Each structure stands twice: as structure tokens, then as C-alpha cells.
Amino acid sequence: MSDTEVASVAALTHEGEGVVRGGKTAFVAGALPGEIIRFRRVRHHRRHDEAELVEVVEASAARVRPRCAHFGVCGGCALQHLAAEHQIEAKQEELKENLERIARTVPRAWLEPLRGPVWEYRRRARLGARFVTKKGRSLVGFRERLTTHIAEIERCEVLAPPLGTLIGPLSSLLTRLSIRERIPQIEAAVADNATALVLRVLDPPTPADLETLQAFERTHGVRLYLQPKGLDSVRRLERGGAAAPEEPLHYGLPDFGLKLELEPTDFIQVNALINQALVSRAVELLELEPDSRVLDLYCGLGNFTLPLARRCAFALGVEGDEALVGRARHNAAVNAICNVDFAAADLAQAPPPGWGLLAGRAFTHVLLDPPRAGAREVMPTIARLDPKRVLYISCHPGSLARDVGVLVHDHGFTLCAAGVLDMFPHTTHVESVAVLAPPGRG
């Protein structure tokens, strides 16, 4: 073991690796802060080395035994060896560090983290698929850590039922198909009333393949879809005969008496119970009044817009995806909500090019839930609206901090509160919320 080193772990990286300092910094997957470890450097970079954990000499009190037998190989999770309460503390610390360093501000108050189930929570996933000739079978699941290979697993502990136990059966299904080498991906969505699986098919299935797929569907009680090209090509698997009409896929927001319909490839928040709690917290943090008028940016299929409309005079949802705008309007109609409107606009462009929809409209509150890239382009528009409250829901603390910094330093807003939510337990994804108020209202 002459090529190994012993050192203490100082911190975690944003990817959940232990940081060893002293000499050239090393990042060690599987190591936790405060531990003394034996490690071996395996990849060299200019500023740091990647290393493998050889032995935990002195373990952290926060270390736990991973529940998944494939942890460390499968890249779907990075933190199963860290107790759940410490995971959320680490994410809160990462949010704090980003706000201090990038936004150069701190909130007046820290919100209590939103917690939920830490196993069997993930209702939305994109699974890789690959036929491996040497193994004589198709593999289905997440990619291995640091490689492009599909991890060889039989079940997943974080996927929502029944999806977590379908990994092995899906592998067997694809292996039996003639087009097994032409199916690179499966999109999965667990709705309240059904589980949908979208197979990306680069070649059309044969009649025998279709029979095999239909039998799988009946056996496991799922809905199969085929996607030969882009998202607009997704079609329900032929079921043959006089099949009974199917209820649309949907999920509920019971605190608001809502049922939202969706297509199997639509974006939805992956953790159903955390989403329910987040929607309720959003309404609470915005401090709405009966005459409030709310602008919801990046609104998707109405996940926040429709609950907000239940508590205010009017809500406008804006989304860049025309199909999602149509779905949002449909959901408003299904739920008999009339004080709401939806519009499509390119939110990656600053106004005025596509923002005539805001002309002459006043809004008292703004909610935004942008993708990882954040919402830099819409910050000046939000500031000009001069809302009483802005609620920013983020899936990336760096872009959140950048945008908060714009509102605080360029437009005089106050960061009233911020906090994290445990949307993705056992991963390094940091989901957070920030509440801001304009000058004179903080």
C-alpha cells in the first residue's frame, strides 16, 4: 500500500466528495468531513487529483450504512453514506456559502428545511438502457459514477413504487426484444393513478415485439409509450381490440383541491410529498391577500399557478414551452379555475421582444421557478414590476445567488428569507427558496 496516503477530510465538494487538503488537494468519493481515511490518487488534474477511498481509519459519527447494494457504483446517488439529517445540513450550508460569496448577502431569516420521505420518493426519472453483448442482456438504470456505462442493478431504492422494483423486469423485457440494441432510454413517470414508461425506439418494434410489450404491460399494470423521434412523436402502445378509454395521468395537490393532468414526458417536481409541502409554503411565504395579482414565471403545467389562483384575485402563468402552456390551460378548465391565464414567451430573452403580454398589467407578487441556468434575463423586468414579494424557487444555488445579487445590489431589494428543501435525498442536488422584497417593503 505504498501508493496510499492517510489524511483527514476537511469538507465536501458540490458533488459530495470528501476534500483532502495539505499538498495537492484530493477529492475522495465516499469520504466524509472529519474522517481520517486512507486513499489512493487515481486521476490527476492541474488543481486537484481524484482519489479512491481505500479505508476509513476513523469514521464520522454522521456515517451510516448505505441502503442500496449498488451505492458507490451507480451514479444515481452520491450521499447514501451520510445520515439524512446531515445531508440537509450540508445543503443548507452550500446555499449559505453561495449567497455570501456570489450574492454578497445573507437572508434576514433562515427557513426551516422542508423534509419528506428519503426512500422511494422519486416519481420522475430518465433511465439509460443498453444491450451489453458480453453479458448477453440489456441493462436498465442510471449511469455508473464517472463513466458512460449503465450500472448493473436489479432495483432502485429511491424510485417511487412500483418503478423501483421494475428495473430487473425492464432489463429482461428489453433483452427479449428484436430491437434491444435500438432502445437507448426509458422515461418514467409515476402519476397518482398509473405508472408511465416511454421507450425511445430508434427502429420500429416488430409484431412479435409488440406482443411482448403488451404482455409486460398487462403483467405489471403499467402504461407503455413509444417515442420514435422527438417528444411530439410519443404515442401510447397499441393495445389491440376494444380497449377501454384510459383516465389521463394526473397528480393531486390536496390542500388546494386540485388534480393536475400531465403527459408522461412533462416536467413535474420529482418528489410528490415535498412538492405538496412546497406549494403550500409558497402560498404562505408570498403573503397573498384576496386582491393580490400574481405573476408565475416558468409555470410549466400550472403546478404553482393554479394553487395561487385559489388564494388571489388573478394569476398569470408564463412558460416557454407551448405544449405545457396548453396543458396548463387545460388544467385550469378541468379544475374550474377562471381567474387565471397562461401565455407562452421566451424567458431566456430580456424584454421587450416577447413580453407585450405584461403591458398594462400590474402584479403585486411574483413567483419564479427557473431551470438550472437561472433567470438572469427577467430580473430587470421583475424589479420594474415593483411587487410586494418575490418568491424564487431554485434547483441550483449558484444561479439563485447570482440572480438574488442582481435584485439586491442593482435594484435595492432585500433578501427576507431563504432555505432548502429535501427534494432529492441522497443526491447532491440543492433545491432552495428565497423571498425578496423591494425597497421600503423589506
Phi, psi and omega in degrees: 000031184293340180269006179264161178230155175243131182201169176265153181262127187268327188195181172249143172282173177295343179262008176084016178266147176288140180256123176250122180251176185097105192077210179283130183299141177235140175255124188239109178296135178092355179262149183239151179304140179089350181274154168255126187229160167252130185218165180229129178285130185239335177223138186247133176233173185296317185259340181206168174244149168268142185222157176254145179281123179265317183201141170268108183284312175230117186275152173287148175294343180274356181284136176229165179280125179300139180285327184274132180292343184258005181298136182101335176256306177292136181270007181292327180234149179235349191231022181296342180276357179250128181307143188304319181294330178282331175300313183291327175296319179296323180289322176296321179294323178294319176299314180301315182296320179293318180295319180292317187279316186266311181279342182056044178203166174226152180288153175294333179215145174262131179280145174297131181302143173276121181244154179206203180294143180254354175232152176053044185252340193274108184265358182222130182201151171249114184258135175281156177218139179202133173275124182253110185301317182297330179269344180068027182203162175272141175253141179229134177153204178270163180284154175294154178296126175070011176226172176263002181285149175279130179294140180273098183229162179249337180207165179229132185277346182257344179287142181291149176297145359270007189301320184300330181264004181264358182300309179299309177301323178294322176299316179295320179300308183297325180300327183279349184275148177291335182260027185302331179274002183241023176237098185269351191199149173229122174269131183237139176219125178258102177274176179292334186245355181190160173251126183251136179232121181253114180269123175281111184248118180276343172229151180290142177290148177283167175305321178294322176299316181299320178297319179296318179295317179297320179295320178298317180300314180293318183295318187258357176065037180245171174250125179257141177230153176244140179233095181282334182225235180285183183299331180286357179264358182296127181224146176296140177299136176298133182253346177075154178067199180265072181293140180291146177301145182257142173293138178301149173301141179202162169222159186248155169238082191298330179297341183241007179062038186244146171232118183253125178273151183211161169265158188296340180258004179293147173288129168222157177297135192288335186251106189299312184290323175294322178299316178301315180293323181294318179298316179296319179293323179300315179297320180294314184291331179288343178054056183288152174237164182304331181262011180293147176236120191247134172256121180248110182263143186061053193279347180059225183266017174101019184304320177259325186302314185291317173299321178298320180298333176293341188241006183219179181283323183201144176225137175242123176258133180238133185212145181279340183268113183301322181296320179292326176299317177298320179294321179297316178298319178298318180295325175298317180293316180300324182265008177055044177257118187255342183268043183215151176218159179226148181214151176262134177203149178280101184281356176274356178247139176287149176294158018266359191312310185238023189247024177299339181297341179269352184300129177075005180254135177253139178231136181267340183217149178229133170240138175221142182224072187281169173289184186303328182292345179086200189220041183307319188292334185264356182301314179299323179295316178301316180298319181293332178292338179051054181284159176293323182216145171237128175245118183251117177256127192230146172249012178209112185296333179292312179290326174301311182298320178301313183289322175300319179301323178297312181295321183287309189271331180266336187231006172075016178289159175250135173276101186283319184201157177203157179183174183248164175225145187271064182289325185234070178304146177073002173246173179267005178296130179248110177258137186210169176227149176222137178249128181233153177225147182285173180306135178086353181242358184285000000 
